[in-house]
Amino acid sequence: MEQTFQLINNSLDKLFVYGPFWIYLALLIALFIENIFPPFPGDFFALTGGALAASGRLNIYMVFLMVYLGGIASVMLVYYFGHRYGRDYFIRKNFRLFSADDIARLEEWFKRRGGYLLLLNRFLIGGRSVIILVAGIGRYNPWLTYIFASISFLIFNGILLFGSYIFVVNIETIITHYRMYEKIVWPIVILIAVALAYWKLKRNASNDK
């Protein structure tokens, strides 16, 4: 993890030869890519942006703006694809683990409780893009999706970025705590996914009898 952070830091540092504009652009693009290709380390770019701002080389508010704009743009793009193409695709295929009836229930559930999941979205590392895609498939209100996703994004990345900015002298501590957070969240996400798949398979088996 430290090596990843250092690699990103060195790469952005080299861009300073061409001026800070390119750093801001790199941050915007990095956070945009993160939700399109989830393994991409967008959070490390936010950490690096905060550290560079703390050193006086960037403006912290511009960094925050670029991180937010890049991230929310990709969130809404993923939502659009789910809304525009996902629902019809899954209804047509009618998969056993994600049937047309499941989509109808999903739409109803999202109407009632989708906001809570979207508010937690940014904190659920490993499930961020999936949640947004499901919101699109479930035809959740696009404006509410934008508002709740923005709140989640602003809080999480605000903590991440300004934490990096304030504690830049001890960035290893931030990375250590971030690693611990990932280790806690990932097993929970996997456990929930396995539990849902098991429940669905068991339900299908009961219906087939």
N, C-alpha and C positions, 0 to 999 in steps of 0.2 A: 504493500500500500504506500509506504514512504517512497518507494522507487517510482510509482505512478505519479505521485504528487510532484516529485522532483523533476521528472521528465516533462510534465506539463509546465511547470514553473520555468524550466530552461527554454522550452519552446516559445513560450510567451515572451520571455526575456529577450530572445533574439529578435522578436518583432519590433522591439523598441527602437531598433535602428531606423525603422520606417515611420515612427511616430505612434502616439497612443491610440489614434483612430483605429489602427489595425488590431490593436489589443481588444478594444471594445467590440469590434466586428467579430473577432475570434470567439469572444465570450458569448455573443449573441448566437452565432452559428453552432457552437458547442452545445449550448442548452437546447437549441432547436433539434439537433441530431439525437440528443439523449432519449427523447420519447419515441422517436422513429426507430432507433436501434438501442433498446434498453440497456444492453451491456456497456454502452458508451459512458465513460466516467464524467458526466456533467457536474456532479457535486464537487469533484476535485477542481474543476475550472472555477466554480464559485469560491471555493476555499483560496485558490491561487489569486483570484481577483481581489479578494479581501486583503490578502497578504501584501499584494503589490500596492493597493491603496494605502495600507498602513505605512508603507515605506515612502509614501509621498509621490509615487510615480503615476498613480491613477486617482481619479475622483471617485470616492466611495459611492456617491449617489448615482453616478453614471454607470458604475459597475453593477449596482443593484438594478438599475433600469434595464440594462442590456440582458442581464440574467433573467429578469422577469419577462421581458418581451420575447426573447428566444424560447423560453420554456412554455409560456402560455400559447404562443403561436403553434407550436407542435402539438400541444394538448388539444387545441381546437381542431387541428388537422386530423388527428387520430379519431376524435369524436365524429368529425364529418364522415370519414370513411366507414365508421361503424354505423352511423345513421343512414348514410346513402346506400351502402352496398351490403353491410353485414346482415341486417335483418332479413332481407329477401333471400340472401344466400343460404342462411341457416334454416329458414322456413322451407325452402326448396329442397334442401338436403335432408332435413328432418332427422338429424343424427340421434342415436339412442341417448347419448350423454348430453345433448343440447337440442331437444326436439322443438317443434313448433309450439307445443303446449308450454314448454319451459320458457320460451320467449314471451308468451302471453303473461305468464306468472312474473317473469322478470320485469316486464313493463309496469305491471301493477305494483310490484315491490318497490321499484325505483321511484314511482310517483309518491309513495308514502315515506320511504326511508333513504332514497338515493343521496339526498343532501348530506347526510351524516358520513356516508362512505366517501363522497367527494371532498368533504372537509378534511378527512384523514388521509386522503389520497397520497399527498406528497410524503407523508411519514411512513407509508407502507412500501419500503424499498423492495423491488422485485415484482410488485403488483401494480405499479403506477399506471403504466400504459394499458394494462389489461382492464383496469377499472374504468378508465376513460373510454376504451373501446366498447365495453359492455354498456356504459351509459348511452353511447350512440346507438348500439343495437337495440337497447331498451327504449329508445326514442324519448329519453329524458329531456326536459326543456333545455334548449341550447343556452339561453341567457342565464338560467340557474346553474348550468354546468360551468359556464364561464365565471360566474360570480364565486361559486363555492371552490372551484379549482384555483381561482386567483387568490382567495383568502388562504387556502392551504399552501400555495406556492409562496406567497409573501411571508407567511409566518415561518415556514421551514427554512427557506433560503435566507430570510432575514437573520434567523438564529445562526445559520451556517456561515453566511458571509460576514456579518458583523462580529461573530465570534472570532473568525479568522483575523478580522481587522483589529480587534481589541487585544487579542492574545497572540499576535504575530511573533512575539519573541519566544513563544513556546508552542509553535505550530505542531510539534510532535504530540503534545498533550491532546490537542483537538483531534488529530488523526487517530490516536489511540481510543478516545471516547467514541469516535465515529465507527471504528472497527467493532467495538463492543456493541454498539447500537445495531449494526448490521447482523452480528451474530445472534442477537436476541430476536430481531424481526424476521429474518429469513426462515428459521424453523417454524415460527408461528404461521407464516404465509403458506409454507409447504404443508403443515399439519392441517390447516383449514382446507386447502385444495384437495388433499387426500381424503379427508372426512366427507367433503361434498361429493367427490367421485364415488366413494363407497356407498353413501346414502342413495345416490342416484342409481347405481347398479342394483342395489338391494330393492329399491322401489320398482325398477323395471322388471326384476325377477318376480316380484310379487304380482305385478300386473299381468305377467305372461302366464301365470298359473290359472 
